[in-house]
Each structure stands twice: as C-alpha cells, then as structure tokens.
Amino acid sequence: MSDLFTFDLPIIGNTKDSDIPSPEEYTYWVARNNRCFFIDYEICDDYSLIELGKIIIQMNIAEMNIPKEQLKPIYLFIHSYGGELDQAFAFSDICLSSRIPIVTVGMGAAMSAAFLIFLSGSRRYAFKHCNMLVHSGSAGFQGTAEQIDEAQKNYKKQLNQMKDYVLKYTSIPEKVFSRNRSKDWYLTGEDLVEYHVVDKLIDNIEEIF
C-alpha cells in the first residue's frame, strides 16, 4: 500500500495524553489501514458519504501503477436505512468506476439509498439477519407551481434511474420489480440469493476476506 495511507498508531502508556487519538480517530485509522470503511449513518446533508467517496478516489490515484491483479480490495460495511438518492448515486458511480475492487457487506440494514450503494460492490455479501429494502421513497416539494412541476419531473427521472440500476445489477425481473416498487419491499434471505443481490449470505466473517 502507498505510504500515503499508512498511519503509526501510538501505544497507549508510551505517549502523552495529547498524542493519543480519540476513539473515533483510532477506529478510523485502524479501519483505513485494513481497507475497511463503515457506512453506518443516514445518507444526508452532512456529506459523510461524499467524503468517503473522496478517499476511494485518492486510493485509486495512489495505487494507479499497481497491477490490477495485485490490488487489495476495499471493504464497505453497510448498516444504513438510506437517505438522499443523489448522494447514493454519486457514491455508487465512484465504486463502480473504481479500479480497486470494492466489496460491500450488508450488516443489519441496507435499505433504500443504502441498498443502491450495496449493489455497487464487485463482490457482495450480507450477514444472515441483514434487512434490505427496495422502495420508491417519498418526496416533498416547495416553491412556485413551475418549480414544483420541475421537481416532480426530476424525481420521476430519479425513480426510473433507480429501477434501471437495480435491474442491471440484480436478476430481479422487471415485472417483479414494478409490482413491488410502490410499497416497502423487504427482501428475504432467499430473495437476496435468488435475485443475485448477494454473492453469498454469511455467518462467518472469514468468508469475506
């Protein structure tokens, strides 16, 4: 791995208190050194997901000269109930275009926009009790009549993009998707396997690595 992404973690007891990272910093850098990242938050306007996308881009740039077959995967552990579609699509595009393989792992919940992110993995795993949800979402519009009309058109466009995306990266039949899209469609473990949403349901973390 490039030196750009190494980090020497201090040994507690051998450093001043001011040199000891916070628990959040410690967790972050251990995860980063292991190429593991966690999407365990709502996808909203704090842009945490976009910041993670920047890191994936930086890692691709730093490792551009490494032969593709020697690249170590990036692992994304997902526990999220979703959020903004625009951010989910932007991040998914980064993952799908990544030269470094992206492995997505569903743990607990990968719903709505987080479900789209899960599908961006080149390999996809889920723990057996992970809940996944597909739905058309909801939206509220404000502004002039013209602005509301344009916002509604854009929202319908997003929903069609979501449909095309889900159908492309799974084997869900279009009729099945259309029949379920207007409701909260919870996918069972059997559904996840049958429709090739996951490569494998797991109960042992060693199966991921």
RANORQUI-V630325 format. One record per residue. N is the residue number from 1. D_LAST is the distance of its C-alpha to the last C-alpha in Angstrom with 2 decimals. Layout:
n = [N/N]
d_last = [D_LAST/D_LAST]
//
This chain:
n = [1/2/3/4/5/6/7/8/9/10/11/12/13/14/15/16/17/18/19/20/21/22/23/24/25/26/27/28/29/30/31/32/33/34/35/36/37/38/39/40/41/42/43/44/45/46/47/48/49/50/51/52/53/54/55/56/57/58/59/60/61/62/63/64/65/66/67/68/69/70/71/72/73/74/75/76/77/78/79/80/81/82/83/84/85/86/87/88/89/90/91/92/93/94/95/96/97/98/99/100/101/102/103/104/105/106/107/108/109/110/111/112/113/114/115/116/117/118/119/120/121/122/123/124/125/126/127/128/129/130/131/132/133/134/135/136/137/138/139/140/141/142/143/144/145/146/147/148/149/150/151/152/153/154/155/156/157/158/159/160/161/162/163/164/165/166/167/168/169/170/171/172/173/174/175/176/177/178/179/180/181/182/183/184/185/186/187/188/189/190/191/192/193/194/195/196/197/198/199/200/201/202/203/204/205/206/207/208/209]
d_last = [16.92/20.42/22.53/23.05/19.80/20.11/21.73/23.33/23.11/26.44/26.85/28.77/32.15/32.50/33.05/35.55/34.72/35.00/32.18/29.68/27.42/27.60/24.87/23.83/23.77/21.88/19.12/19.07/18.88/16.24/14.03/15.23/14.61/10.91/11.15/10.83/13.97/15.66/18.22/20.04/23.54/26.19/26.27/29.76/32.12/30.61/28.37/25.22/23.26/25.29/24.56/20.80/21.67/23.64/20.77/18.67/21.88/22.43/19.05/19.84/23.28/22.24/19.91/22.33/23.33/19.98/19.71/17.54/15.63/14.77/13.53/10.22/9.04/10.41/8.99/12.03/12.46/15.81/18.62/21.80/24.99/25.60/28.42/29.88/29.36/30.29/27.53/24.93/26.09/26.28/22.70/21.46/23.47/21.77/18.26/19.66/21.41/18.64/18.27/14.86/12.39/11.98/9.39/11.42/10.93/14.31/15.31/19.01/20.53/20.08/23.73/26.17/25.24/21.75/21.36/22.23/19.58/16.93/18.27/17.78/14.07/13.57/10.88/11.70/10.69/13.10/13.85/16.92/19.43/18.55/21.79/22.10/25.50/27.30/30.78/33.35/33.49/36.73/38.72/41.89/44.12/46.83/49.41/52.22/52.53/51.46/48.40/47.36/47.91/45.71/42.96/43.06/42.85/39.82/38.13/38.84/37.40/34.15/34.02/34.56/31.81/29.46/30.62/30.16/26.66/25.52/27.27/25.72/22.05/22.54/24.92/27.05/30.66/32.88/35.37/32.85/31.61/35.22/36.29/33.75/33.54/36.53/35.11/32.10/29.96/27.29/24.78/24.13/21.02/23.02/23.84/20.26/19.55/23.07/23.15/19.72/18.81/15.33/13.43/12.72/13.84/11.74/13.05/10.28/7.56/5.68/5.77/3.81/0.00]
//
